[in-house]
Amino acid sequence: MATEALHPDHLQPGHTVGPWHIVQVLGHGGSSHVFKVERDGHLYSMKMGLRPLSDSQEALKEEEYVEERSAYRRLAREAAALFTYSSHPNLLRVYAVDFWPNPSQGYPFLITDFIDGDNWHQWRWRKPPHAARLVDTFSDVVRTVDALHRRGVYHRDLKAENLLIRRTDGRPFLIDFGTVRLPGALTKTMGLPEGVLHLVPPELLAYTRTEAWKWGQPFQGGVAADLYALGILLYQGLSDLHPFDPKLPDKELLAAIATVPPKAPHLLNPLAPRSLSDIAMKLLEKRPEDRYSSTEALLQALESATEQEAKSPAWRVPLFAAEGSPSEATPKEEESQAEARQEAPAVSRGPRRAKWFMVLLACLTVFGLVLWLARSTLAPPTRGDDPRPLRQRKPAHAQLRSSPGLHLGHFALRRPRCMAVRCRWPRLPCRPGKASSAHGLPQRGARGHVPGAENPNGQ
């Protein structure tokens, strides 16, 4: 099909860009669009910038340069990072860099692997993971970030939408290196990023308050900023909530990020292991020096938590209840979940059943006591029990009439009411019609993207 489009916004399935045939539009972002393309029977991902090369080559002021307003530079930076480190098993391979419709005045595009998978939120919602599975996947992500840090590379945009988990084998892939910080590169961050205020680290807010960015001093980020972003991912995985409510007004949201510690995940979700909750909270410390010193230290903490909790049945219990039709589980997972169901209820349901038994016993005791008092008080004494002479005794009907406290009004005989309230900790968030602690993620049914996401398929 001949391509009549003149701008990336007009590209549709069936169009061709050079030898690449567009199969599907995967996502629209502020600086680029992502397409699923095919060539020679193989599927790839094409990321195309929204500004042509002619615009990118215009003379730019230094402020514009450091603010990274050029889509071409973002794409070129991503291509450079992937070309250099694409040998890593959790990073995409680059197959081509070109311009459309022509090299002199065309839109730059990048061809990489196509990953048929889900982002961090969708992966958890498709089949709620247990703690062991969550730690395995999260640790793979941390190892990937660790490999980059060892080479002086900092992603600086770690979030749920930039993490893809392949459906076939569960391997995570780190994507979108448009804001990556490379060794010796001139890429700098000035001011606050747009659309992701609820994800920024506190030190970035402190940097903006100093107004150093007005004088050309960039925010470096580095290890601490990436660790904070990893803490947000772990927090979301354990609680299914954001640490800070993205719906808050900007002023309140930024004040909360700077001064208010988020509520611990294990308090929001009783199924979240305390050891993992503590790791997430340490990653989200306000001061960078209070977090882990490196990704290697974080990996050691995760391994230590796994060793401590591995034998616990709760380690294999899904962190959230599955919605809709249950996902198919492997025999090994079914066996571990069956074992957990046999032992875990003894801990979680035992006290509830004991409480019901005690309430029922108390109700029966009170009811029996009331009946005994009523019977013993209303029943007239027998003649043989009265020690007085017969002449001093009154007839039974006179005793009944004159005995104090025998009116039925003195007894409030009610059937005890035992009520139980089934409580549920506030589940996910951000669902229309359901109240929460307002740290909600997008509604599961709609699978909408978190504010700040630019590409639904993560590219």
Salt bridges, closest charged atoms under 4 A:
ASP9 OD2 - HIS7 ND1 3.44
ASP9 OD1 - HIS33 NE2 2.42
ASP40 OD2 - ARG39 NE 3.90
GLU67 OE1 - ARG69 NH2 2.50
GLU68 OE1 - ARG77 NH2 3.50
GLU68 OE2 - ARG156 NH2 3.50
GLU78 OE1 - LYS47 NZ 2.88
ASP113 OD2 - ARG93 NE 3.27
ASP116 OD1 - ARG167 NH1 2.47
ASP118 OD2 - ARG126 NE 2.78
ASP118 OD1 - ARG167 NH2 2.78
ASP140 OD1 - ARG143 NH1 2.89
ASP146 OD2 - ARG150 NE 2.86
ASP169 OD2 - ARG166 NH2 2.70
ASP176 OD1 - LYS47 NZ 3.26
GLU203 OE1 - ARG291 NH2 2.70
GLU211 OE2 - LYS214 NZ 3.49
ASP226 OD2 - HIS149 NE2 2.80
ASP240 OD1 - ARG124 NH1 2.84
ASP240 OD2 - ARG427 NH2 3.73
ASP240 OD2 - ARG444 NH2 2.58
ASP278 OD1 - ARG274 NE 2.98
GLU289 OE2 - ARG287 NH1 3.59
ASP290 OD2 - ARG287 NE 2.86
GLU296 OE1 - ARG150 NH2 3.75
GLU323 OE2 - ARG431 NH2 2.90
GLU333 OE1 - LYS127 NZ 2.79
ASP386 OD2 - ARG388 NH2 2.98
